[in-house]
Amino acid sequence: MIGWYVHHHGYGHVARFRAVQPHLRERVRAFSSLPRPDGLGDGVEWIVLPGDADTVERADGTVCDPRDADPTVRGALHWAPHDHPGHRARLARIAAHTEDLRVFVTDVSAEVVAFTRLLGLRTVAVTQPGERTDPAHSLAYDLADRILAPWAHGAVPAGALSPRTDRVVWTGGISRHDGRVADAADAERSVLFLGRSLDDDVRRAAEQQLAAAGWRTRAIGHDAASRVDDPWSLLTSHTVVVSAAGQNSVADLAAAGARAVVVAQDRPFDEQRHTARALHRWNLARVAPEGVDAAGVAALVEAAATDAPDWSRWQVAGAAERAAEAVEAMLP
C-alpha cells in the first residue's frame, strides 16, 4: 500500500489527494485529522488522526496549550509541542499503521516527512510555493526521497528546491477538473466571486458597482451556505472569475481556461503572493494589489474581460497522472 498524509487546513490538500488517487494502481491508506470525505472508493483506507493544536488536559491534570509548549523547537520544526497527548497519539497512530506501506506521501508536514523517513519508509514530500528556506522545510527536503511541486516548471521561483532538483518532479497544476468539457460561455457579462478571496464588505461593494455597470454577479464559497460541491459549470460559463491564489484554485482556473482576477491571501511563507506574481509574469491573470478596494476590483474585472490567457502553460493536462507516476516510481 501507499501511505498519504493529508493536511487538514482548508480544502486544497484533500482536493489534491482526490485528484491523484484514482490514477494510482496501488491501494492507499490516508492519514488526516479530517473525516473521511464522501465518495472515496474502496481502494482508500482512511485513518483519522487526533488533533494536536487544541488546548487539552494532560493525564496528570495539568493543562497543555501547545502554543506555549515550544512547538517550533526554537525554529527547527514547525509543530512539535512538548507534552501534548494529541501530538504523541497522532504520531503513534501513523507508526502503528505503516508496517505494510512501501511509500509514504506527505501533503504537507515537515514533521511527518521526517517521522516517516525515520521509520525507514520511502518518502515523497509535496511542496508549495513560497519562501521555504527555513530549517524545518530544509530538513524535510533533505530527507525526502522525492519532492512533488504541483505547478509548471519555471513558473514559480523556488530557491529552496534549487539544490535538490535531482529529486524534484514538477507535475503542473493538479486540478480535479482536468479533462472535463467546458460549458458554453454566458452571453451576458458575468462575474463569479470564488471563495473568500475578498473581504465580504469589499466583495459586496464590488458586486454593487459591477451590477450598476451591467454585470451579472454571483458569489460562492464565502460561507457554508454558499458552498458549491461542483463549481465547474460556473467556472467555465462566467466571463470573469475572481479567486484567491491558492494552488488548487489556480489549477481549477487553468483547467477552466478562465479569465481571472486573482487576489493573493496572507499565507505562511508568502505562498499566494509568489503564485500571484508568477501569474502576472506569464499574463495568465490580473493580479489585485494589496488592500484592493471595490472600485479596484471592478476595474480589474472590466480589464480581464478581454484577456485571452494561455493557461496551457500551467500544465494542468495530465498533472494528476504525472503525480501518480512519480509516486509509484518510488515503489520497490
MARKOL-792026 format. One line per 8 residues: number of its first residue (from 1); their letters; for each residue y, x, z of N, C-alpha, C. Coordinates in steps of 0.02 Angstrom, whole numbers, always signed. Example, Ala and Ser with C-alpha at 12.3 -4.5 7.8 and 13.67 -1.06 7.14 Angstrom:
<atoms>
1> as> -284:+660:+390:-225:+615:+390:-165:+660:+390 ~ -112:+642:+354:-53:+684:+357:+2:+645:+394 $
</atoms>
This chain:
<atoms>
1> migwyvhh> -60:+41:+0:+0:+0:+0:+63:+43:+0 ~ +117:+12:-19:+183:+43:-16:+222:+12:+41 ~ +252:+53:+83:+297:+28:+135:+368:+24:+109 ~ +406:-25:+135:+475:-33:+111:+518:-59:+169 ~ +566:-19:+190:+613:-40:+242:+673:-74:+210 ~ +687:-135:+232:+742:-175:+203:+796:-183:+257 ~ +853:-151:+248:+907:-157:+296:+930:-230:+300 ~ +950:-249:+360:+965:-320:+372:+1037:-339:+360 $
9> hgyghvar> +1081:-292:+345:+1152:-309:+337:+1164:-341:+269 ~ +1192:-401:+268:+1208:-435:+206:+1146:-456:+168 ~ +1156:-470:+103:+1102:-493:+60:+1080:-441:+9 ~ +1118:-386:+4:+1107:-339:-50:+1041:-303:-49 ~ +1020:-279:+11:+959:-240:+15:+897:-282:+0 ~ +897:-343:+27:+839:-386:+14:+839:-409:-59 ~ +898:-420:-88:+902:-438:-159:+874:-382:-203 ~ +890:-320:-185:+865:-264:-224:+788:-259:-218 $
17> fravqphl> +763:-269:-157:+690:-269:-148:+657:-322:-190 ~ +686:-382:-190:+656:-437:-227:+659:-426:-302 ~ +708:-387:-325:+711:-371:-397:+658:-320:-417 ~ +645:-271:-373:+600:-217:-390:+527:-235:-378 ~ +513:-271:-323:+444:-282:-301:+398:-312:-354 ~ +421:-361:-395:+375:-388:-445:+350:-338:-497 ~ +386:-281:-502:+366:-230:-551:+319:-178:-522 ~ +304:-183:-457:+257:-137:-425:+186:-163:-434 $
25> rervrafs> +141:-118:-450:+71:-137:-458:+34:-138:-391 ~ +61:-101:-342:+30:-97:-276:+57:-152:-230 ~ +16:-170:-181:+40:-216:-129:+94:-181:-87 ~ +138:-221:-57:+194:-194:-19:+193:-222:+52 ~ +206:-179:+100:+218:-201:+169:+292:-187:+183 ~ +330:-240:+191:+402:-233:+203:+417:-237:+277 ~ +466:-200:+299:+488:-197:+368:+562:-214:+371 ~ +581:-262:+412:+652:-282:+416:+664:-323:+478 $
33> slprpdgl> +727:-323:+501:+748:-371:+553:+758:-440:+525 ~ +762:-446:+459:+771:-512:+427:+706:-551:+429 ~ +710:-617:+432:+650:-657:+424:+624:-651:+353 ~ +561:-666:+344:+531:-662:+278:+568:-709:+230 ~ +593:-684:+174:+628:-728:+126:+579:-777:+94 ~ +606:-834:+76:+567:-883:+39:+549:-856:-30 ~ +491:-876:-54:+473:-861:-123:+438:-795:-135 ~ +427:-755:-82:+389:-693:-93:+316:-709:-106 $
41> gdgvewiv> +285:-672:-150:+216:-685:-167:+167:-656:-117 ~ +103:-667:-130:+51:-643:-85:+46:-567:-84 ~ +77:-534:-132:+74:-461:-134:+120:-427:-85 ~ +156:-466:-44:+203:-438:+4:+184:-460:+74 ~ +173:-412:+118:+166:-424:+190:+234:-408:+222 ~ +257:-452:+266:+324:-444:+294:+319:-434:+370 ~ +340:-376:+394:+340:-359:+465:+410:-366:+492 ~ +420:-413:+539:+487:-423:+568:+496:-373:+625 $
49> lpgdadtv> +551:-336:+622:+565:-284:+672:+612:-310:+726 ~ +604:-285:+788:+652:-303:+841:+722:-278:+825 ~ +772:-311:+851:+840:-288:+842:+855:-227:+885 ~ +902:-186:+863:+919:-126:+901:+995:-118:+911 ~ +1032:-172:+899:+1105:-167:+904:+1134:-215:+956 ~ +1092:-252:+990:+1117:-300:+1039:+1116:-271:+1109 ~ +1156:-300:+1153:+1155:-280:+1224:+1096:-314:+1257 ~ +1053:-274:+1289:+991:-301:+1317:+982:-276:+1389 $
57> eradgtvc> +938:-309:+1425:+919:-288:+1492:+856:-245:+1487 ~ +859:-186:+1519:+800:-143:+1519:+749:-168:+1569 ~ +690:-136:+1568:+636:-156:+1614:+655:-147:+1687 ~ +700:-99:+1701:+720:-87:+1770:+778:-131:+1792 ~ +799:-178:+1750:+852:-224:+1768:+922:-201:+1748 ~ +930:-139:+1726:+996:-116:+1704:+1009:-142:+1633 ~ +1073:-143:+1615:+1094:-169:+1550:+1109:-111:+1503 ~ +1086:-117:+1442:+1099:-66:+1391:+1143:-95:+1336 $
65> dprdadpt> +1203:-69:+1330:+1245:-83:+1272:+1238:-23:+1226 ~ +1205:-31:+1169:+1190:+28:+1127:+1252:+66:+1104 ~ +1308:+32:+1101:+1370:+66:+1079:+1391:+119:+1129 ~ +1369:+112:+1192:+1387:+160:+1245:+1330:+207:+1261 ~ +1278:+209:+1218:+1218:+248:+1233:+1209:+305:+1184 ~ +1263:+338:+1167:+1262:+395:+1120:+1222:+379:+1058 ~ +1238:+324:+1022:+1196:+303:+966:+1196:+352:+908 ~ +1250:+391:+900:+1253:+437:+843:+1230:+508:+859 $
73> vrgalhwa> +1208:+519:+921:+1184:+585:+942:+1236:+639:+925 ~ +1296:+625:+947:+1352:+671:+936:+1364:+684:+862 ~ +1353:+633:+821:+1367:+637:+749:+1309:+660:+707 ~ +1252:+675:+738:+1194:+700:+699:+1157:+643:+664 ~ +1159:+582:+692:+1125:+525:+664:+1173:+466:+658 ~ +1150:+411:+630:+1191:+351:+626:+1177:+303:+683 ~ +1113:+295:+704:+1098:+246:+755:+1032:+262:+790 ~ +1037:+289:+850:+977:+303:+891:+998:+301:+964 $
81> phdhpghr> +1015:+242:+990:+1041:+237:+1059:+989:+255:+1111 ~ +1013:+287:+1164:+970:+303:+1221:+943:+240:+1253 ~ +880:+241:+1273:+850:+192:+1319:+856:+120:+1296 ~ +859:+108:+1231:+863:+39:+1207:+793:+15:+1189 ~ +767:-36:+1224:+698:-57:+1211:+687:-82:+1140 ~ +736:-115:+1111:+728:-139:+1042:+722:-82:+993 ~ +761:-29:+1004:+758:+29:+959:+689:+62:+963 ~ +664:+70:+1024:+598:+101:+1032:+543:+57:+1002 $
89> arlariaa> +547:-8:+1015:+496:-54:+990:+498:-57:+913 ~ +557:-50:+886:+566:-51:+813:+527:+6:+780 ~ +538:+66:+805:+504:+124:+776:+430:+122:+791 ~ +412:+98:+851:+341:+93:+867:+305:+44:+820 ~ +338:-10:+802:+308:-59:+758:+299:-31:+688 ~ +348:+8:+665:+340:+40:+600:+280:+88:+602 ~ +277:+130:+654:+223:+179:+658:+155:+145:+661 ~ +151:+88:+695:+87:+54:+704:+60:+23:+640 $
97> htedlrvf> +103:+18:+589:+81:-15:+526:+86:+32:+466 ~ +78:+97:+478:+84:+145:+423:+19:+179:+404 ~ -35:+165:+440:-97:+203:+429:-122:+199:+357 ~ -115:+140:+326:-140:+131:+258:-86:+135:+205 ~ -26:+159:+223:+28:+166:+175:+24:+235:+141 ~ +42:+237:+78:+41:+300:+41:+110:+324:+22 ~ +157:+278:+17:+227:+294:+2:+270:+247:+44 ~ +328:+272:+67:+374:+230:+106:+444:+234:+76 $
105> vtdvsaev> +471:+176:+57:+538:+171:+29:+585:+147:+84 ~ +643:+178:+91:+691:+157:+142:+757:+138:+109 ~ +776:+75:+117:+839:+47:+89:+873:+7:+144 ~ +916:+35:+182:+933:+106:+190:+934:+122:+264 ~ +918:+183:+283:+924:+206:+352:+905:+279:+354 ~ +952:+321:+375:+937:+392:+381:+882:+403:+433 ~ +883:+364:+487:+833:+372:+540:+763:+354:+517 ~ +757:+300:+478:+691:+280:+454:+664:+330:+403 $
113> vaftrllg> +707:+358:+361:+685:+411:+317:+656:+469:+357 ~ +693:+492:+408:+670:+548:+449:+606:+530:+486 ~ +603:+470:+513:+544:+450:+553:+481:+446:+509 ~ +487:+414:+452:+427:+407:+410:+406:+474:+380 ~ +454:+518:+367:+434:+586:+344:+400:+624:+400 ~ +422:+616:+462:+388:+648:+518:+317:+620:+527 ~ +306:+558:+507:+239:+530:+508:+195:+556:+452 ~ +224:+596:+408:+185:+626:+354:+181:+584:+292 $
121> lrtvavtq> +223:+533:+287:+223:+490:+228:+267:+519:+172 ~ +247:+507:+110:+291:+522:+54:+349:+473:+57 ~ +410:+499:+55:+468:+458:+69:+513:+452:+8 ~ +539:+391:-1:+588:+378:-53:+649:+348:-19 ~ +707:+381:-26:+769:+358:+4:+812:+325:-49 ~ +832:+263:-37:+881:+230:-81:+950:+250:-56 ~ +992:+273:-101:+1059:+293:-82:+1110:+243:-109 ~ +1171:+251:-88:+1226:+208:-110:+1287:+252:-124 $
129> pgertdpa> +1336:+226:-162:+1395:+266:-175:+1434:+280:-110 ~ +1481:+324:-115:+1523:+340:-58:+1519:+413:-39 ~ +1560:+431:+9:+1565:+500:+32:+1512:+512:+86 ~ +1450:+523:+65:+1394:+526:+110:+1371:+599:+122 ~ +1419:+640:+144:+1404:+710:+157:+1398:+724:+231 ~ +1395:+672:+272:+1389:+681:+345:+1320:+708:+362 ~ +1311:+733:+424:+1246:+763:+442:+1186:+716:+436 ~ +1195:+652:+453:+1138:+606:+451:+1114:+595:+379 $
137> hslaydla> +1162:+583:+334:+1142:+574:+264:+1112:+639:+235 ~ +1143:+695:+253:+1117:+759:+228:+1045:+770:+251 ~ +1031:+752:+314:+963:+758:+339:+915:+714:+299 ~ +934:+651:+289:+891:+605:+252:+878:+629:+181 ~ +930:+652:+148:+922:+675:+79:+880:+739:+76 ~ +887:+782:+126:+846:+843:+127:+772:+827:+138 ~ +758:+775:+179:+689:+759:+195:+655:+716:+142 ~ +694:+676:+106:+664:+629:+57:+629:+667:+1 $
145> drilapwa> +571:+642:-18:+535:+670:-75:+565:+647:-141 ~ +598:+588:-140:+632:+562:-199:+691:+520:-175 ~ +745:+520:-215:+805:+482:-198:+821:+436:-257 ~ +827:+371:-243:+845:+323:-294:+920:+307:-289 ~ +955:+315:-344:+1026:+299:-349:+1033:+240:-396 ~ +1047:+180:-370:+1046:+120:-413:+1112:+108:-450 ~ +1132:+156:-489:+1188:+148:-535:+1178:+196:-594 ~ +1219:+189:-644:+1212:+230:-704:+1230:+303:-689 $
153> hgavpaga> +1191:+348:-716:+1204:+420:-706:+1274:+436:-733 ~ +1313:+468:-691:+1380:+489:-711:+1434:+438:-696 ~ +1415:+379:-675:+1465:+327:-662:+1504:+341:-598 ~ +1468:+352:-544:+1500:+360:-479:+1487:+431:-455 ~ +1538:+472:-447:+1527:+539:-421:+1494:+537:-352 ~ +1445:+579:-342:+1409:+580:-278:+1396:+652:-259 ~ +1445:+681:-225:+1440:+752:-207:+1379:+768:-165 ~ +1357:+719:-124:+1300:+732:-80:+1236:+740:-120 $
161> lsprtdrv> +1233:+713:-180:+1172:+718:-220:+1170:+780:-264 ~ +1228:+812:-274:+1231:+868:-321:+1181:+924:-306 ~ +1172:+944:-242:+1123:+997:-229:+1051:+974:-232 ~ +1040:+909:-245:+973:+881:-240:+953:+843:-303 ~ +984:+859:-359:+974:+820:-419:+902:+823:-445 ~ +864:+874:-425:+795:+879:-447:+752:+822:-417 ~ +777:+789:-365:+739:+735:-334:+772:+667:-342 ~ +827:+663:-380:+865:+601:-389:+843:+565:-452 $
169> vwtggisr> +833:+500:-447:+822:+457:-506:+878:+406:-508 ~ +920:+410:-560:+972:+359:-570:+940:+302:-609 ~ +932:+246:-577:+896:+191:-609:+940:+147:-653 ~ +1006:+150:-644:+1050:+98:-669:+1056:+43:-617 ~ +1104:-1:-628:+1115:-55:-580:+1057:-104:-577 ~ +1033:-118:-518:+974:-161:-510:+997:-233:-495 ~ +981:-278:-541:+1001:-349:-533:+940:-393:-540 ~ +936:-444:-498:+882:-493:-503:+889:-535:-567 $
177> hdgrvada> +948:-532:-600:+959:-573:-659:+945:-536:-724 ~ +922:-474:-720:+908:-435:-780:+859:-473:-825 ~ +877:-479:-889:+833:-511:-937:+844:-585:-947 ~ +886:-616:-906:+899:-687:-914:+949:-699:-970 ~ +943:-757:-1000:+987:-776:-1056:+1050:-808:-1027 ~ +1107:-787:-1052:+1171:-814:-1028:+1182:-885:-1052 ~ +1213:-926:-1008:+1234:-993:-1029:+1294:-987:-1075 ~ +1307:-1040:-1112:+1365:-1041:-1156:+1429:-1037:-1114 $
185> adaersvl> +1477:-998:-1139:+1540:-991:-1103:+1578:-1057:-1104 ~ +1612:-1071:-1049:+1652:-1131:-1044:+1712:-1126:-1090 ~ +1727:-1180:-1125:+1784:-1179:-1171:+1850:-1177:-1134 ~ +1851:-1202:-1073:+1913:-1201:-1034:+1923:-1133:-1001 ~ +1986:-1121:-983:+2000:-1061:-943:+1974:-1076:-873 ~ +1925:-1036:-851:+1894:-1049:-787:+1883:-984:-750 ~ +1888:-985:-685:+1879:-925:-644:+1834:-942:-585 ~ +1787:-897:-572:+1739:-904:-517:+1756:-852:-464 $
193> flgrsldd> +1769:-874:-403:+1778:-829:-347:+1711:-821:-312 ~ +1685:-761:-311:+1617:-748:-289:+1618:-715:-220 ~ +1586:-748:-171:+1579:-719:-105:+1645:-712:-68 ~ +1645:-667:-19:+1705:-656:+22:+1743:-595:-5 ~ +1757:-597:-69:+1794:-541:-99:+1867:-541:-78 ~ +1893:-598:-59:+1963:-604:-38:+1967:-641:+29 ~ +2021:-627:+65:+2036:-667:+124:+2043:-740:+102 ~ +2019:-786:+144:+2018:-857:+124:+2088:-882:+106 $
201> dvrraaeq> +2139:-861:+144:+2207:-885:+130:+2231:-859:+62 ~ +2217:-795:+48:+2237:-766:-17:+2200:-801:-73 ~ +2135:-813:-64:+2096:-846:-116:+2122:-916:-130 ~ +2135:-955:-77:+2159:-1023:-88:+2227:-1024:-122 ~ +2271:-977:-103:+2337:-973:-135:+2330:-952:-208 ~ +2284:-907:-222:+2273:-886:-292:+2245:-944:-333 ~ +2199:-983:-303:+2172:-1041:-339:+2228:-1090:-357 ~ +2275:-1100:-310:+2330:-1146:-323:+2374:-1120:-380 $
209> qlaaagwr> +2389:-1056:-379:+2431:-1028:-433:+2396:-1031:-500 ~ +2332:-1016:-501:+2294:-1019:-564:+2288:-1090:-589 ~ +2276:-1137:-544:+2272:-1208:-564:+2337:-1231:-596 ~ +2393:-1209:-567:+2458:-1227:-595:+2469:-1197:-664 ~ +2434:-1142:-679:+2440:-1110:-744:+2386:-1133:-793 ~ +2349:-1185:-774:+2300:-1214:-820:+2229:-1189:-813 ~ +2214:-1153:-758:+2146:-1129:-747:+2107:-1178:-704 ~ +2042:-1183:-719:+1996:-1220:-675:+1961:-1169:-630 $
217> traighda> +1961:-1181:-565:+1935:-1132:-518:+1876:-1159:-479 ~ +1833:-1113:-459:+1778:-1130:-413:+1765:-1070:-368 ~ +1749:-1082:-305:+1734:-1029:-258:+1665:-1042:-228 ~ +1622:-990:-227:+1556:-997:-197:+1542:-937:-152 ~ +1500:-947:-102:+1476:-892:-61:+1523:-867:-8 ~ +1581:-900:+1:+1628:-876:+51:+1610:-903:+120 ~ +1566:-952:+124:+1540:-976:+188:+1471:-1006:+175 ~ +1437:-1026:+228:+1368:-1051:+221:+1365:-1113:+177 $
225> asrvddpw> +1415:-1156:+183:+1413:-1219:+146:+1422:-1208:+71 ~ +1455:-1154:+51:+1469:-1142:-20:+1419:-1094:-52 ~ +1369:-1074:-14:+1320:-1026:-41:+1278:-1059:-95 ~ +1267:-1024:-150:+1226:-1047:-206:+1169:-998:-215 ~ +1107:-1022:-210:+1049:-976:-214:+1044:-942:-282 ~ +1060:-979:-335:+1055:-950:-402:+1121:-962:-439 ~ +1166:-913:-436:+1232:-923:-468:+1235:-903:-542 ~ +1177:-891:-573:+1176:-862:-640:+1218:-902:-690 $
233> slltshtv> +1208:-968:-692:+1244:-1008:-741:+1319:-1005:-729 ~ +1339:-999:-667:+1411:-994:-651:+1438:-926:-671 ~ +1400:-873:-659:+1422:-806:-679:+1433:-801:-754 ~ +1390:-833:-792:+1393:-824:-865:+1438:-874:-900 ~ +1454:-930:-868:+1493:-981:-902:+1568:-976:-888 ~ +1588:-946:-833:+1659:-941:-816:+1693:-886:-856 ~ +1756:-896:-871:+1794:-848:-910:+1802:-782:-873 ~ +1817:-785:-809:+1828:-726:-768:+1793:-737:-700 $
241> vvsaagqn> +1765:-684:-673:+1734:-685:-607:+1772:-637:-562 ~ +1791:-660:-503:+1822:-618:-452:+1769:-601:-401 ~ +1756:-536:-390:+1699:-516:-350:+1716:-455:-308 ~ +1677:-444:-255:+1679:-381:-219:+1646:-326:-262 ~ +1646:-265:-236:+1620:-208:-275:+1556:-181:-246 ~ +1516:-224:-214:+1451:-203:-190:+1403:-190:-247 ~ +1351:-151:-234:+1305:-131:-287:+1271:-191:-320 ~ +1248:-239:-281:+1215:-297:-311:+1264:-341:-349 $
249> svadlaaa> +1324:-350:-321:+1374:-391:-355:+1391:-361:-423 ~ +1402:-295:-425:+1420:-263:-488:+1362:-266:-537 ~ +1301:-255:-514:+1243:-260:-559:+1236:-330:-587 ~ +1250:-381:-546:+1247:-450:-571:+1302:-463:-622 ~ +1362:-437:-610:+1416:-443:-660:+1395:-411:-726 ~ +1363:-353:-721:+1341:-318:-782:+1288:-358:-818 ~ +1239:-386:-781:+1187:-425:-813:+1215:-485:-849 ~ +1268:-514:-819:+1300:-573:-849:+1350:-556:-904 $
257> garavvva> +1367:-492:-911:+1419:-473:-959:+1486:-503:-942 ~ +1501:-509:-878:+1560:-546:-856:+1625:-507:-865 ~ +1678:-544:-882:+1746:-517:-873:+1760:-523:-799 ~ +1783:-469:-768:+1785:-469:-695:+1849:-439:-667 ~ +1867:-465:-609:+1917:-435:-565:+1879:-415:-502 ~ +1883:-352:-484:+1844:-325:-428:+1891:-307:-371 ~ +1872:-330:-311:+1912:-316:-251:+1868:-275:-204 ~ +1882:-211:-196:+1841:-168:-154:+1850:-187:-80 $
265> qdrpfdeq> +1794:-194:-46:+1794:-211:+25:+1788:-147:+67 ~ +1811:-152:+130:+1801:-96:+176:+1728:-92:+194 ~ +1697:-36:+178:+1627:-23:+194:+1620:+49:+217 ~ +1567:+63:+256:+1558:+133:+278:+1557:+181:+219 ~ +1588:+238:+229:+1589:+293:+181:+1625:+274:+116 ~ +1668:+222:+119:+1708:+200:+62:+1666:+183:+1 ~ +1607:+154:+13:+1560:+139:-41:+1592:+99:-97 ~ +1625:+43:-79:+1650:-1:-132:+1711:+28:-167 $
273> rhtaralh> +1750:+67:-133:+1808:+99:-166:+1784:+149:-219 ~ +1731:+186:-204:+1704:+232:-253:+1678:+194:-314 ~ +1643:+139:-302:+1618:+99:-357:+1674:+69:-398 ~ +1725:+42:-364:+1781:+12:-400:+1817:+63:-444 ~ +1825:+124:-419:+1857:+175:-460:+1816:+190:-523 ~ +1750:+189:-515:+1707:+200:-574:+1715:+145:-625 ~ +1719:+82:-601:+1728:+25:-647:+1794:+30:-683 ~ +1846:+52:-648:+1911:+60:-680:+1908:+116:-732 $
281> rwnlarva> +1877:+171:-714:+1874:+229:-760:+1836:+212:-823 ~ +1785:+171:-818:+1745:+152:-876:+1768:+87:-909 ~ +1826:+61:-887:+1854:-1:-916:+1804:-59:-915 ~ +1769:-66:-859:+1721:-120:-852:+1748:-179:-813 ~ +1801:-169:-775:+1829:-224:-736:+1901:-207:-717 ~ +1940:-259:-704:+2006:-250:-674:+1997:-240:-599 ~ +2030:-190:-571:+2021:-174:-501:+2085:-191:-463 ~ +2078:-233:-412:+2136:-254:-373:+2159:-197:-328 $
289> pegvdaag> +2224:-189:-320:+2249:-138:-273:+2237:-159:-201 ~ +2241:-112:-155:+2233:-127:-84:+2285:-180:-64 ~ +2263:-229:-25:+2308:-280:+0:+2336:-326:-53 ~ +2299:-337:-107:+2324:-379:-162:+2340:-449:-136 ~ +2395:-478:-160:+2413:-546:-140:+2392:-596:-194 ~ +2407:-660:-182:+2384:-712:-227:+2414:-704:-297 ~ +2477:-686:-301:+2509:-676:-366:+2476:-618:-404 ~ +2458:-566:-367:+2425:-509:-398:+2356:-528:-424 $
297> vaalveaa> +2320:-569:-386:+2254:-591:-408:+2260:-633:-472 ~ +2308:-679:-472:+2317:-722:-531:+2335:-680:-592 ~ +2377:-630:-583:+2396:-587:-640:+2336:-548:-666 ~ +2293:-524:-621:+2234:-487:-642:+2185:-532:-679 ~ +2178:-594:-656:+2134:-641:-691:+2159:-654:-761 ~ +2224:-665:-769:+2253:-675:-836:+2239:-615:-881 ~ +2247:-555:-853:+2236:-494:-893:+2162:-486:-912 ~ +2118:-502:-865:+2046:-493:-877:+2019:-542:-928 $
305> atdapdws> +2052:-597:-939:+2027:-650:-983:+2018:-625:-1055 ~ +2053:-573:-1075:+2047:-548:-1143:+2007:-483:-1147 ~ +1978:-461:-1091:+1939:-399:-1091:+1873:-407:-1128 ~ +1846:-351:-1149:+1780:-351:-1181:+1740:-291:-1153 ~ +1720:-296:-1090:+1687:-238:-1057:+1618:-224:-1087 ~ +1603:-159:-1094:+1538:-138:-1119:+1493:-125:-1059 ~ +1466:-179:-1031:+1426:-174:-970:+1359:-138:-982 ~ +1341:-127:-1045:+1278:-90:-1057:+1281:-21:-1026 $
313> rwqvagaa> +1341:+5:-1015:+1349:+71:-985:+1322:+74:-914 ~ +1319:+15:-880:+1294:+14:-811:+1218:+15:-808 ~ +1186:+10:-865:+1114:+19:-873:+1072:-27:-828 ~ +1090:-91:-828:+1052:-140:-789:+985:-156:-823 ~ +984:-157:-889:+923:-175:-925:+867:-125:-908 ~ +814:-151:-877:+757:-110:-858:+765:-70:-795 ~ +820:-79:-758:+832:-38:-697:+779:-51:-643 ~ +761:-114:-632:+711:-129:-581:+644:-98:-598 $
321> eraaeave> +626:-101:-663:+563:-69:-684:+566:+7:-673 ~ +624:+37:-688:+630:+110:-678:+625:+128:-604 ~ +653:+86:-561:+646:+98:-490:+573:+94:-468 ~ +538:+43:-492:+467:+36:-475:+426:+95:-500 ~ +440:+117:-561:+404:+175:-588:+417:+238:-547 ~ +480:+246:-524:+496:+305:-484:+460:+304:-418 ~ +452:+245:-388:+416:+240:-325:+341:+253:-336 ~ +312:+222:-386:+240:+229:-397:+221:+298:-422 $
329> amlp> +269:+334:-450:+256:+404:-469:+243:+448:-409 ~ +263:+425:-349:+251:+463:-288:+182:+452:-259 ~ +146:+403:-284:+80:+389:-257:+32:+447:-269 ~ -6:+467:-218:-52:+523:-227:-111:+503:-272 $
</atoms>
